[in-house]
Amino acid sequence: AQRNEGITLFMQAMECLATARRILLDASGDIFLYGFEDCVTDSVRRMDKPEEAKRNITRLADRKIWDRLMTDTGMYTFMSSCQRDEWNSQLMSDTCPEITLDNVLATFRHLNASKMQTFEQGLIDVYRKLSWDYRTNNPCRLGKKIIIENLLYRWSNGRVTLDCSGREALDDLVRPFYLLEGR
């Protein structure tokens, strides 16, 4: 009898976890809730610390929802890769802002008010990353050409692809022109 009751309760808990995952996925607008399994595993291991489990799942949900809000509103488009890295490191830290209406409104008011400064800082970040080893990389003015190092990566089989950091640098360079042209 105890065995059957235990199995029944376990299966109900599984259904509750599946429902929780589905709801959090809908809230985040994502197709995968990276870190959910870790939260569940840690919660089972540390059943004597339910407040820690709640904090972990809350942080996970808040991070995903902030990411969705930043993507859906287009705020990421104004940020350089450095600024996005800064924002993401804040989300991954213990100081991740909780998702509340007041926090969301305050954050987006601030981001919207400082949109031009964010845009300008993105341009400055791009030019700071340029190597001064080349005469064409003038940080004081836009020239006809610039030289970006480590844009491509050569695989051992001879295939050449865009390097991840090179792609970010290229995106950072192209973004201002797209935004200024209204694309």
Secondary structure, 3 states (H helix, E strand, C coil): CHHHHHHHHHHHHHHHHHHHHHHHHHHHCCCCCCCHHHHHHHHHHCCCCHHHHHHHHHHHHHHHHHHHHHHHHCHHHHCCHHHHHHHHHHHHCCCCCCCCHHHHHHHHHHHHHCHHHHHHHHHHHHHHHCCCCCCCCCCCCCCCCCCCCCCEEECCCCCEEECHHHHHHHHHHHHHHHHHHCC
